[in-house]
Amino acid sequence: MTTLAVIVITKNEARNIVACLQSVRFADQIVVLDSESTDGTAELAKSMGAELSQSADWPGFGIQKNRALALANCDWVLSIDADERITPELQAEIKALLDKPQFDVYSFPRLSSYCGQYMRHSGWYPDRITRLFKRGSASFSNDLVHEKLITHRAVGRLQAHLLHESFSDFEAVLDKANRYSTAGAQHLLQQGKKASIRQALGHGLWAFVRTYVFRLGFLDGRMGLLLAISNAEGTYYRYLKVWLMSQPNSKSR
């Protein structure tokens, strides 16, 4: 019988972890790799039957997901984030393919929410992500943020979508924009990239136009406009931080 492991990395995800793990109870193994949460995430994960491990350091999303992957011991692996949920339709599709898989790696669409509204445009849907794979056929890139699953196998396509409760309120938008722009700036610096204030403004403006116009964000109504603005701000902050971190005697690194 083909077995499935689910891997999740966490850091202060008490608000999300129970619903996340409830959605993957059909798995044979659930691995949670926690980064010293202080809000009870670890205790909640254990109460849900997860195999809990702790990590004292934070090397970035890619390396941390590979650490979690190394803890899985089933035939197949499904990687999800704490703010994601496997829908019943996706669960049924996964179960069916495991009986007779045609590929070693699979992708599925993700439907994400922004301040309470699921976004059907703005570049947020179908947002197809590759997260289900036969163990040994894929691994994660070592990126600090926006990690990718690396595989040399053909990728099958599932149709049911994953739910992504990405931003519950605007405070979460601001917090993530700050954290991700810092991590993104550090990643660009590691690649030897440089930036200026003019480039930061230009990248931010293009992010707004791309989201709101070319990716049809205006069809998402007022939230589409807010998302385009927050995308612009996050992009602007990322390149501005690259410039600031590059300055002599910078304390922003």
Protein Blocks (a to p, Z undefined) as FASTA:
>chain_A
ZZdddddddehillmmmmmmmmmmmpmbdcdddehiaehmmmmmmmnopacdddfbdebj
klmmmmmmmmpccfbdcdddfkbccdfklmmmmmmmmmmccbfbdcddddddeehiacfe
eolagoiacfbdcehiaccdfbfbhpacddfbdcdddfbdcdddfblbfklmmmmmmmmm
mmmmmmmmmnopacdfklmmmmmmmmmmmmmmmnommmnojmlmmmmmmmmmmmmmmmmm
mmmmmpghiakZZ
